[in-house]
Amino acid sequence: MAQATEVPVVRYALATPRESWELSEEKMPESVLHDEAVTLLRAILAAWAASPSVLVARNLAVRWDEAKPRLGVDPDIAVFSPPPPRSSELTSVRTWLEGHAPPVLAIEVVSESDPRKDYVVAPDKYAASGTGELWIFDPLLVGPRSHGGPFRLQVWRREGTDFARIYAGDGPAYSTTVRAHLVVFDEGRKLRLASQPDGGDLWLTLEEAERAAKDAERAAKDAERAAKDAERAAKDAERAAKDAALAATASERAAKDAALARIAALEEELRRRGG
């Protein structure tokens, strides 16, 4: 797997929020590739979370300025721990409310229709929102060439008051939030999590884990059936060997009996001629 070129950590003073930071009520259409990448990541993280103390949400807006409530960010995926109250009923998280905290992790899959939004605007907005960690995944490498891009994968992390880009490249990269390696698959089109940087011990979705369990159960049953078939074949072979041995013994006995009968007949013939 390709190694990333050394990329300096990026830190800068955050600009004053702009009107472009206001959330639009209009949803931009997503490509099939974008939707598949987001759906896979959400399913993997949902399987990892599997706890009421963690919420993995898709397109749940985050707002952080009570005086300017229209300012916000709309992550493709956001992980909240703990979840905000009554999270199943929320359309946005408002961090000035009790129990509403910024996401510990946000993920953006770069849109081909507006890559600048994810490369240039998103880090500032997530920095302002208080988000703990941000992944930006660009499966088609459509991002701008600014700062050395485009990059297949970027990881931004909050370090005290700083929000710094600590990785930019082709992967793998490590996430301290989920304690896993981010590994690119399928010719750069899919981002997955693994316990090993080379993709070993891949994290599965619940559906994949269930399928793997069924496959393992089926394989175990097939192996058990094969073992029983082999045992039956061995017994059949043993029985056949015994039958062959008995047949050989019977044949030998018949041969001896025939020989004795022949000798008796010859002796009788000799007596008759001599007598």
Backbone bond lengths (Angstrom), bond angles and torsions (degrees), N, CA, C in turn:
res aa  C-N    CA-C-N  psi(-1)  N-CA   C-N-CA  omega(-1)  CA-C   N-CA-C  phi
1 M - - - 1.466 - - 1.527 109.23 -
2 A 1.312 117.19 137.27 1.463 121.86 -174.88 1.522 111.07 -63.71
3 Q 1.311 116.28 140.11 1.449 121.70 177.60 1.526 109.86 -93.47
4 A 1.324 115.35 146.96 1.458 119.71 -177.71 1.518 110.63 -75.57
5 T 1.310 115.35 146.66 1.449 120.55 169.61 1.513 108.50 -67.72
6 E 1.323 117.10 143.73 1.461 120.22 179.66 1.530 109.51 -57.25
7 V 1.331 115.54 123.56 1.457 120.93 -178.07 1.526 109.01 -118.39
8 P 1.314 119.03 126.86 1.460 120.03 -179.40 1.519 111.31 -67.98
9 V 1.319 115.26 150.14 1.457 120.33 174.00 1.517 108.52 -65.85
10 V 1.329 116.76 137.26 1.461 121.77 -177.77 1.529 108.63 -107.21
11 R 1.304 116.93 121.73 1.459 122.38 174.34 1.523 107.75 -134.38
12 Y 1.311 115.27 138.75 1.458 118.19 178.58 1.521 108.48 -159.14
13 A 1.327 115.39 159.98 1.460 120.19 178.27 1.519 109.33 -70.48
14 L 1.308 116.21 136.70 1.452 120.92 -177.05 1.526 110.61 -76.80
15 A 1.320 115.67 132.68 1.462 120.49 -179.96 1.528 110.49 -71.96
16 T 1.313 115.16 161.20 1.466 120.04 174.67 1.524 109.53 -63.55
17 P 1.327 117.70 135.39 1.473 119.74 179.50 1.518 112.11 -51.27
18 R 1.329 115.28 138.94 1.454 120.69 -178.42 1.521 110.00 -109.14
19 E 1.323 114.91 165.51 1.461 119.15 179.63 1.521 111.25 -60.50
20 S 1.333 116.37 -27.70 1.464 119.44 -179.51 1.518 111.88 -66.62
21 W 1.333 116.09 -11.65 1.460 119.89 177.55 1.526 111.85 -79.87
22 E 1.315 116.75 -9.20 1.461 118.89 -179.93 1.523 109.56 -69.98
23 L 1.330 114.28 138.19 1.463 119.81 -179.40 1.518 110.60 -75.28
24 S 1.305 115.57 137.44 1.453 121.15 177.02 1.520 109.96 -93.42
25 E 1.293 116.66 143.44 1.462 120.38 177.07 1.530 110.95 -75.31
26 E 1.332 116.33 -17.42 1.455 120.64 -178.14 1.523 110.08 -82.91
27 K 1.330 116.87 129.19 1.451 121.91 178.39 1.531 109.86 -90.66
28 M 1.340 115.16 128.00 1.458 119.58 178.65 1.525 109.20 -76.56
29 P 1.323 117.51 140.39 1.468 119.85 178.16 1.527 110.62 -65.15
30 E 1.338 116.24 145.68 1.451 121.69 179.98 1.524 109.88 -109.15
31 S 1.326 116.01 144.77 1.457 119.66 175.24 1.527 109.15 -75.55
32 V 1.324 115.83 163.55 1.466 120.48 177.71 1.525 109.94 -60.98
33 L 1.343 116.83 -42.38 1.459 120.87 179.81 1.520 110.84 -60.83
34 H 1.325 117.12 -45.70 1.458 122.21 179.36 1.525 109.91 -60.42
35 D 1.315 117.00 -47.62 1.458 121.22 -178.20 1.528 111.19 -63.18
36 E 1.326 117.14 -42.08 1.469 120.33 -179.49 1.524 111.15 -64.93
37 A 1.335 117.34 -41.30 1.466 120.82 179.96 1.522 110.84 -64.58
38 V 1.335 116.79 -43.32 1.465 121.14 179.90 1.529 110.76 -67.55
39 T 1.328 116.51 -44.16 1.468 120.95 -178.65 1.523 110.83 -60.96
40 L 1.339 116.82 -42.22 1.456 120.37 179.73 1.523 111.30 -64.44
41 L 1.328 117.56 -47.29 1.462 120.75 -179.83 1.521 111.73 -62.05
42 R 1.316 116.33 -41.97 1.466 119.52 179.73 1.525 110.25 -63.02
43 A 1.332 117.20 -42.02 1.468 120.68 -179.47 1.523 111.27 -65.58
44 I 1.331 117.15 -38.74 1.467 120.52 178.12 1.523 110.29 -64.98
45 L 1.333 116.33 -45.38 1.466 120.02 -178.75 1.526 111.43 -69.03
46 A 1.331 117.11 -34.37 1.463 120.06 177.35 1.530 110.27 -63.83
47 A 1.330 116.99 -39.47 1.463 120.57 177.17 1.520 110.62 -67.54
48 W 1.336 116.13 -37.34 1.472 120.34 178.02 1.521 110.38 -66.51
49 A 1.319 117.25 -42.71 1.466 121.23 -176.56 1.527 110.09 -68.43
50 A 1.329 116.51 -63.99 1.476 122.97 176.34 1.520 111.96 38.19
51 S 1.323 116.71 44.98 1.460 121.32 -177.04 1.522 108.80 -153.34
52 P 1.331 117.26 141.90 1.469 118.89 177.73 1.528 113.22 -67.35
53 S 1.338 116.82 -12.31 1.469 119.74 -179.81 1.525 112.49 -85.67
54 V 1.343 116.66 -0.20 1.467 121.17 -179.68 1.525 108.52 -132.84
55 L 1.325 115.77 135.09 1.459 121.66 176.11 1.526 108.61 -117.71
56 V 1.326 116.77 126.45 1.458 122.32 172.81 1.525 106.87 -109.25
57 A 1.324 116.44 112.06 1.467 121.05 -172.50 1.520 110.53 -119.15
58 R 1.326 114.53 150.57 1.458 120.77 175.78 1.525 108.90 -114.34
59 N 1.340 115.51 128.65 1.473 121.61 177.50 1.520 113.07 56.67
60 L 1.325 116.49 38.30 1.465 121.12 172.81 1.529 107.18 -96.84
61 A 1.334 116.63 111.43 1.464 121.31 -174.12 1.526 111.43 -63.99
62 V 1.320 115.12 148.63 1.468 122.29 176.97 1.525 107.73 -121.06
63 R 1.335 116.23 124.58 1.472 122.42 178.59 1.525 107.65 -122.78
64 W 1.344 117.15 141.21 1.462 119.26 -172.07 1.534 114.02 -132.10
65 D 1.313 118.28 -2.52 1.469 120.33 -177.35 1.525 108.81 -120.46
66 E 1.333 115.91 104.48 1.465 119.59 -177.65 1.522 111.56 -60.99
67 A 1.339 116.53 -32.59 1.461 119.98 -179.64 1.528 111.45 -73.25
68 K 1.331 116.83 -22.88 1.470 121.14 178.67 1.534 108.28 -131.82
69 P 1.301 117.07 71.34 1.471 120.64 -171.97 1.520 114.57 -65.76
70 R 1.327 117.71 -14.11 1.468 119.03 178.18 1.526 111.95 -78.58
71 L 1.347 116.69 -17.49 1.456 119.52 176.72 1.524 108.89 -71.16
72 G 1.305 116.25 136.61 1.454 117.58 179.18 1.512 111.88 -179.71
73 V 1.309 113.90 -176.81 1.457 121.57 178.82 1.523 107.28 -138.97
74 D 1.319 115.53 147.45 1.464 121.29 -174.69 1.526 108.65 -122.67
75 P 1.331 118.62 84.77 1.475 120.74 -174.16 1.528 112.09 -65.55
76 D 1.324 115.16 145.50 1.463 118.39 170.50 1.526 109.04 -59.28
77 I 1.330 115.99 -43.21 1.462 122.35 175.55 1.515 107.75 -140.45
78 A 1.331 116.22 139.53 1.459 120.86 175.16 1.522 108.80 -136.65
79 V 1.336 115.50 141.39 1.465 121.64 177.89 1.520 107.69 -114.18
80 F 1.333 115.14 124.97 1.462 121.48 -179.83 1.527 108.94 -116.44
81 S 1.323 116.25 131.57 1.457 120.40 177.20 1.532 108.87 -147.66
82 P 1.343 117.44 106.16 1.460 127.13 4.76 1.536 111.09 -80.24
83 P 1.334 116.93 163.21 1.470 119.86 177.78 1.524 110.56 -69.70
84 P 1.324 117.25 154.41 1.471 119.66 174.16 1.529 109.97 -68.36
85 P 1.321 117.73 156.19 1.462 120.39 178.77 1.528 111.25 -59.15
86 R 1.327 115.59 143.32 1.467 122.64 176.99 1.526 110.43 50.04
87 S 1.309 115.71 46.36 1.462 120.82 -173.16 1.528 112.78 -63.69
88 S 1.323 117.39 -28.20 1.466 119.51 -179.14 1.522 112.37 -67.47
89 E 1.338 116.44 -16.26 1.457 120.29 -178.42 1.534 112.66 -103.01
90 L 1.327 117.30 -3.80 1.461 120.76 -173.08 1.517 112.25 -81.76
91 T 1.317 115.40 147.27 1.464 121.54 169.07 1.530 110.45 -108.28
92 S 1.343 116.70 -14.18 1.458 120.85 175.87 1.519 109.40 -158.74
93 V 1.322 114.57 152.04 1.463 121.88 172.93 1.524 107.56 -96.43
94 R 1.309 116.63 129.34 1.474 121.80 -179.95 1.522 107.42 -117.92
95 T 1.313 115.99 104.52 1.458 120.72 -166.67 1.529 113.72 -69.27
96 W 1.311 118.39 -7.70 1.461 119.68 175.80 1.533 111.56 -84.31
97 L 1.319 116.91 -8.10 1.454 120.48 178.21 1.527 110.56 -89.11
98 E 1.317 115.99 151.66 1.465 120.78 179.32 1.535 109.93 -62.40
99 G 1.313 115.32 131.99 1.459 120.58 178.90 1.518 114.13 83.99
100 H 1.320 117.55 -4.58 1.464 121.38 179.00 1.532 108.83 -100.30
101 A 1.325 116.72 108.06 1.463 121.45 -179.84 1.524 109.74 -115.81
102 P 1.330 117.59 155.48 1.470 119.75 177.49 1.526 110.24 -62.78
103 P 1.308 118.01 159.73 1.465 119.71 177.47 1.519 111.77 -65.19
104 V 1.323 115.54 143.91 1.466 119.01 173.48 1.525 109.54 -75.84
105 L 1.335 115.69 -21.62 1.463 120.73 179.38 1.519 108.99 -149.26
106 A 1.320 116.20 136.65 1.467 121.84 172.63 1.522 108.25 -129.26
107 I 1.331 115.54 149.27 1.465 120.93 -178.96 1.519 108.66 -132.47
108 E 1.321 115.40 133.36 1.451 121.74 174.23 1.529 109.14 -122.93
109 V 1.318 116.10 127.58 1.467 121.50 171.18 1.522 106.31 -98.89
110 V 1.312 116.62 121.27 1.461 121.80 -171.32 1.527 110.39 -62.55
111 S 1.329 113.78 130.27 1.458 120.98 179.22 1.523 109.85 -88.64
112 E 1.323 115.65 133.01 1.456 120.46 179.45 1.525 111.63 -63.85
113 S 1.339 116.56 -26.92 1.456 120.37 -177.26 1.527 112.44 -77.83
114 D 1.354 117.48 -24.08 1.464 119.44 -178.56 1.531 110.07 -152.19
115 P 1.321 118.33 66.56 1.465 120.30 -176.90 1.528 113.57 -65.79
116 R 1.339 116.72 -28.40 1.473 118.98 -178.67 1.521 110.81 -60.81
117 K 1.327 116.90 -33.88 1.466 120.92 -179.70 1.529 110.76 -57.25
118 D 1.340 116.18 -44.55 1.455 119.61 -176.70 1.520 112.69 -78.72
119 Y 1.332 117.52 -29.85 1.463 120.91 -178.28 1.525 112.62 -83.38
120 V 1.322 116.23 -43.17 1.466 120.29 -169.49 1.529 112.35 -102.59
121 V 1.315 116.72 -46.15 1.464 120.71 -174.01 1.524 111.58 -83.43
122 A 1.316 117.10 -42.84 1.464 120.83 -173.25 1.525 113.87 -56.24
123 P 1.347 120.67 -48.53 1.467 118.69 -178.83 1.522 113.19 -57.31
124 D 1.334 117.46 -40.39 1.467 120.39 178.72 1.526 110.86 -62.71
125 K 1.316 116.05 -44.67 1.460 119.86 -177.80 1.525 110.98 -66.31
126 Y 1.316 116.91 -41.28 1.460 118.57 179.14 1.528 111.26 -69.57
127 A 1.322 116.41 -34.14 1.468 119.33 174.72 1.524 110.09 -60.82
128 A 1.336 116.02 -45.80 1.464 120.33 -178.90 1.524 112.17 -67.61
129 S 1.326 117.43 -30.35 1.465 120.95 -175.37 1.521 113.31 -75.92
130 G 1.342 116.93 -18.68 1.455 120.16 -176.69 1.521 113.55 92.76
131 T 1.334 117.45 8.84 1.465 121.42 179.33 1.526 110.86 -58.88
132 G 1.338 115.60 139.90 1.458 120.19 -176.15 1.513 114.32 -77.12
133 E 1.337 117.00 -42.44 1.466 120.71 -177.57 1.523 108.62 -147.69
134 L 1.327 115.70 145.09 1.460 121.63 -178.74 1.524 109.10 -131.84
135 W 1.346 115.05 130.61 1.460 120.19 170.39 1.516 107.83 -109.79
136 I 1.329 116.61 134.31 1.462 121.88 173.61 1.519 107.58 -120.14
137 F 1.318 115.93 115.63 1.457 122.51 -176.26 1.523 109.33 -111.41
138 D 1.328 115.64 123.15 1.468 122.06 -176.64 1.533 108.56 -117.15
139 P 1.333 119.10 83.65 1.467 120.88 -172.96 1.518 114.30 -63.99
140 L 1.325 118.01 -29.80 1.466 120.92 -177.35 1.532 112.76 -103.03
141 L 1.333 116.85 2.63 1.469 121.30 -178.97 1.522 111.50 52.44
142 V 1.328 114.54 53.31 1.465 119.95 -179.59 1.518 112.03 -101.22
143 G 1.332 117.36 1.84 1.466 120.42 -177.68 1.516 112.95 -69.48
144 P 1.332 117.08 165.68 1.472 121.35 -179.06 1.525 111.29 -69.78
145 R 1.320 115.32 162.69 1.460 121.24 -178.29 1.527 112.46 -85.22
146 S 1.317 117.26 1.30 1.467 119.98 178.98 1.522 110.02 -63.30
147 H 1.327 116.38 146.53 1.468 123.26 179.72 1.528 111.70 59.70
148 G 1.348 117.34 27.12 1.455 120.36 175.80 1.505 115.20 87.66
149 G 1.343 117.89 2.75 1.463 121.60 -176.95 1.515 112.45 -71.59
150 P 1.314 117.67 -177.51 1.463 124.95 -0.26 1.527 112.60 -77.18
151 F 1.333 115.72 156.49 1.448 122.57 178.83 1.524 109.12 -119.17
152 R 1.307 115.57 138.17 1.459 118.58 176.84 1.535 110.00 -64.47
153 L 1.321 115.98 -36.34 1.464 119.91 -174.19 1.523 110.15 -145.11
154 Q 1.332 115.22 133.64 1.463 121.48 172.00 1.526 108.84 -126.73
155 V 1.322 115.26 143.55 1.467 120.97 173.65 1.519 107.85 -125.35
156 W 1.318 115.16 123.21 1.468 122.52 175.96 1.524 107.22 -111.92
157 R 1.340 115.88 141.40 1.464 118.96 -176.53 1.527 110.20 -141.44
158 R 1.321 114.27 141.92 1.469 120.20 177.27 1.517 108.91 -80.60
159 E 1.318 115.64 125.45 1.456 122.25 178.27 1.523 107.62 -127.28
160 G 1.322 115.33 93.63 1.457 120.03 -173.33 1.515 109.26 69.26
161 T 1.325 116.79 -121.71 1.470 120.04 178.29 1.529 111.37 -91.28
162 D 1.336 117.21 -6.45 1.459 120.70 -179.16 1.526 110.84 -88.11
163 F 1.326 115.53 149.89 1.457 122.40 169.28 1.510 105.29 -122.70
164 A 1.340 116.31 105.03 1.465 120.56 -167.53 1.517 111.37 -118.05
165 R 1.324 115.23 143.79 1.454 119.80 171.63 1.519 107.51 -82.15
166 I 1.318 116.24 113.09 1.458 119.97 -175.09 1.529 111.75 -104.02
167 Y 1.339 116.93 -6.29 1.460 119.67 176.04 1.525 109.74 -152.00
168 A 1.329 115.56 141.10 1.465 122.29 172.04 1.514 107.57 -152.75
169 G 1.317 117.27 119.25 1.453 120.54 -178.17 1.516 111.60 170.06
170 D 1.314 115.90 -156.49 1.468 122.20 -176.72 1.524 112.85 -92.38
171 G 1.338 117.70 -3.52 1.440 120.96 -177.38 1.519 110.72 86.36
172 P 1.330 117.48 167.71 1.465 125.88 2.13 1.527 112.17 -76.53
173 A 1.333 114.65 160.51 1.454 121.72 174.88 1.523 107.24 -135.37
174 Y 1.329 115.73 156.72 1.470 119.31 -176.32 1.522 110.73 -106.00
175 S 1.332 114.95 136.44 1.466 121.35 175.75 1.520 108.89 -106.36
176 T 1.324 116.58 120.30 1.461 119.63 176.86 1.530 111.03 -75.93
177 T 1.331 116.69 -19.89 1.466 119.47 -179.28 1.521 111.45 -69.67
178 V 1.314 117.25 -48.04 1.469 119.86 -179.28 1.526 111.97 -102.20
179 R 1.342 116.74 -4.45 1.466 122.55 178.62 1.521 110.90 57.16
180 A 1.295 114.16 54.17 1.462 121.01 179.30 1.518 109.33 -149.57
181 H 1.328 114.91 163.31 1.454 121.34 177.70 1.528 109.35 -94.03
182 L 1.317 116.01 137.15 1.457 122.02 175.83 1.520 107.18 -90.31
183 V 1.325 116.14 119.04 1.454 121.41 -173.33 1.526 108.92 -125.79
184 V 1.323 115.72 132.79 1.463 121.68 -178.57 1.528 109.79 -90.12
185 F 1.343 116.17 134.41 1.458 122.63 -179.40 1.529 109.79 -128.50
186 D 1.336 114.05 175.88 1.467 121.79 171.46 1.524 111.12 54.99
187 E 1.340 115.22 52.76 1.466 121.77 178.44 1.526 112.38 54.82
188 G 1.326 115.29 38.86 1.457 120.88 175.90 1.506 115.26 85.07
189 R 1.332 118.36 2.27 1.463 120.69 -173.98 1.517 113.75 -91.73
190 K 1.330 118.08 -14.89 1.461 121.05 -178.34 1.524 109.74 -129.11
191 L 1.318 115.46 141.51 1.461 121.55 175.56 1.519 107.74 -113.57
192 R 1.336 116.19 128.76 1.459 121.00 -178.51 1.520 109.08 -130.43
193 L 1.327 115.74 171.96 1.454 122.56 178.18 1.520 109.06 -113.19
194 A 1.322 115.53 144.89 1.460 120.63 178.85 1.523 108.78 -147.50
195 S 1.332 115.33 154.02 1.463 119.78 177.63 1.520 111.71 -75.57
196 Q 1.342 116.40 -22.26 1.463 121.11 -179.09 1.530 109.67 -115.54
197 P 1.335 117.45 145.54 1.478 119.55 -177.93 1.524 113.65 -64.72
198 D 1.344 117.31 -21.79 1.461 119.34 178.91 1.528 112.00 -87.15
199 G 1.341 116.86 8.61 1.462 120.77 -179.91 1.510 113.26 91.60
200 G 1.329 117.28 2.04 1.459 120.02 178.25 1.515 111.50 -70.29
201 D 1.329 115.73 150.42 1.461 122.82 -177.79 1.530 109.99 56.52
202 L 1.312 114.15 58.30 1.463 122.29 -176.71 1.530 110.31 -63.91
203 W 1.331 116.71 138.36 1.457 121.09 175.85 1.529 108.28 -78.81
204 L 1.327 116.17 134.16 1.455 121.24 -175.43 1.520 111.64 -106.51
205 T 1.317 115.58 155.16 1.459 120.25 168.84 1.527 107.44 -75.25
206 L 1.322 116.93 166.52 1.465 120.21 177.61 1.524 110.31 -59.86
207 E 1.328 116.47 -40.45 1.462 120.73 179.18 1.521 110.96 -64.18
208 E 1.344 116.74 -43.00 1.460 120.39 178.61 1.524 111.29 -65.64
209 A 1.342 116.24 -40.97 1.462 120.05 179.37 1.526 110.76 -63.92
210 E 1.331 116.51 -41.73 1.460 120.49 177.97 1.528 110.54 -63.65
211 R 1.339 116.09 -42.77 1.458 119.85 179.19 1.536 110.29 -64.50
212 A 1.353 116.24 -40.78 1.463 119.65 179.71 1.527 110.57 -64.82
213 A 1.344 116.22 -38.87 1.467 119.95 178.57 1.523 110.41 -64.51
214 K 1.331 116.49 -41.88 1.468 120.40 178.47 1.524 110.77 -65.89
215 D 1.344 116.24 -40.84 1.463 119.88 178.24 1.531 110.28 -63.24
216 A 1.349 115.96 -40.88 1.460 119.86 179.42 1.525 110.74 -66.14
217 E 1.343 116.19 -40.07 1.464 120.36 177.83 1.530 110.40 -64.45
218 R 1.338 115.00 -42.63 1.463 119.53 179.04 1.530 110.55 -64.26
219 A 1.337 116.46 -41.07 1.463 120.48 179.21 1.523 110.63 -64.84
220 A 1.352 115.93 -39.08 1.465 119.55 178.95 1.527 110.66 -64.94
221 K 1.332 115.81 -41.29 1.461 119.91 178.50 1.525 110.71 -66.25
222 D 1.342 116.21 -40.54 1.459 120.00 177.62 1.536 110.52 -62.62
223 A 1.352 115.15 -41.43 1.462 119.17 179.41 1.529 110.60 -65.51
224 E 1.348 115.61 -40.36 1.465 119.88 178.26 1.523 110.46 -64.28
225 R 1.349 115.45 -42.30 1.458 119.65 179.10 1.536 110.49 -64.76
226 A 1.342 115.53 -41.04 1.463 119.68 178.82 1.527 111.09 -63.78
227 A 1.360 115.49 -39.02 1.466 119.57 178.76 1.521 110.80 -64.79
228 K 1.348 115.48 -41.86 1.472 119.06 178.14 1.528 110.69 -65.31
229 D 1.351 116.37 -40.69 1.458 120.02 177.97 1.521 110.48 -62.64
230 A 1.351 115.75 -41.21 1.463 119.81 179.61 1.528 110.32 -65.65
231 E 1.356 115.82 -40.07 1.468 120.10 178.38 1.530 110.20 -64.47
232 R 1.333 115.91 -42.07 1.460 120.37 179.21 1.535 110.33 -65.15
233 A 1.347 115.33 -40.61 1.464 119.39 178.95 1.525 110.77 -65.17
234 A 1.342 115.78 -37.87 1.470 119.84 178.71 1.523 110.44 -65.32
235 K 1.336 116.21 -41.85 1.471 119.92 178.44 1.529 110.59 -65.67
236 D 1.352 114.50 -40.63 1.463 117.97 177.77 1.527 110.64 -62.98
237 A 1.332 115.64 -40.85 1.467 120.03 179.28 1.533 110.28 -65.19
238 E 1.350 115.88 -40.70 1.473 120.49 178.74 1.529 110.15 -63.81
239 R 1.347 115.04 -42.93 1.466 119.65 179.41 1.531 109.90 -64.31
240 A 1.338 115.70 -42.23 1.462 119.68 179.08 1.528 111.02 -63.16
241 A 1.351 115.34 -39.46 1.465 119.73 178.72 1.530 110.57 -63.54
242 K 1.350 116.10 -41.98 1.464 120.17 177.96 1.527 110.77 -64.35
243 D 1.354 114.76 -43.57 1.468 118.76 178.37 1.526 110.25 -61.72
244 A 1.338 116.60 -40.58 1.466 120.33 179.08 1.524 110.53 -65.04
245 A 1.352 115.77 -39.44 1.470 119.65 178.95 1.528 110.50 -65.02
246 L 1.348 115.00 -43.25 1.471 118.69 178.43 1.523 110.61 -63.36
247 A 1.352 115.85 -41.65 1.463 119.86 178.55 1.517 110.77 -63.13
248 A 1.337 116.51 -40.14 1.463 120.54 178.94 1.520 110.41 -64.32
249 T 1.347 115.76 -42.06 1.466 120.30 178.71 1.525 110.84 -63.48
250 A 1.345 114.70 -43.81 1.468 119.20 179.00 1.521 110.74 -63.78
251 S 1.332 116.48 -39.79 1.458 120.90 179.48 1.520 110.49 -65.25
252 E 1.348 114.82 -41.58 1.471 119.56 178.97 1.530 110.34 -64.04
253 R 1.342 115.32 -42.63 1.458 119.58 179.37 1.535 110.19 -63.47
254 A 1.350 115.59 -42.17 1.465 119.63 179.29 1.524 110.66 -62.56
255 A 1.347 116.12 -39.69 1.456 120.73 179.18 1.529 110.96 -63.83
256 K 1.357 115.02 -42.69 1.460 119.29 179.08 1.516 110.68 -64.44
257 D 1.356 114.88 -44.67 1.470 119.17 179.22 1.526 110.27 -60.41
258 A 1.351 117.01 -41.29 1.466 120.65 179.40 1.524 110.50 -64.25
259 A 1.337 116.13 -39.93 1.463 120.33 179.78 1.523 110.94 -65.82
260 L 1.342 116.05 -43.15 1.473 119.95 178.85 1.526 110.81 -64.02
261 A 1.343 114.78 -40.76 1.467 118.52 178.45 1.519 110.68 -62.98
262 R 1.337 116.41 -39.06 1.465 120.70 179.17 1.522 111.05 -65.43
263 I 1.353 114.89 -42.30 1.472 119.23 178.70 1.530 110.48 -63.55
264 A 1.364 115.17 -43.56 1.482 118.88 179.44 1.520 110.83 -61.57
265 A 1.351 115.17 -39.10 1.462 119.07 -179.90 1.529 110.73 -65.65
266 L 1.344 117.35 -40.38 1.451 121.71 179.47 1.525 111.05 -65.70
267 E 1.339 114.81 -43.24 1.466 118.99 178.80 1.518 110.58 -61.18
268 E 1.330 115.43 -43.02 1.463 120.20 179.21 1.534 109.77 -62.47
269 E 1.324 116.68 -39.96 1.464 121.22 178.94 1.522 111.02 -64.49
270 L 1.325 116.93 -39.62 1.453 121.06 178.98 1.527 112.05 -67.02
271 R 1.326 117.32 -39.86 1.459 121.30 178.62 1.507 110.56 -63.39
272 R 1.318 114.29 -41.57 1.445 119.01 -177.49 1.541 110.71 -65.07
273 R 1.314 115.84 -41.53 1.463 119.35 179.96 1.528 111.57 -71.02
274 G 1.331 115.11 -34.96 1.465 118.38 -179.20 1.511 112.54 -79.89
275 G 1.248 115.98 -24.73 1.471 119.73 -176.53 1.489 113.70 -84.76
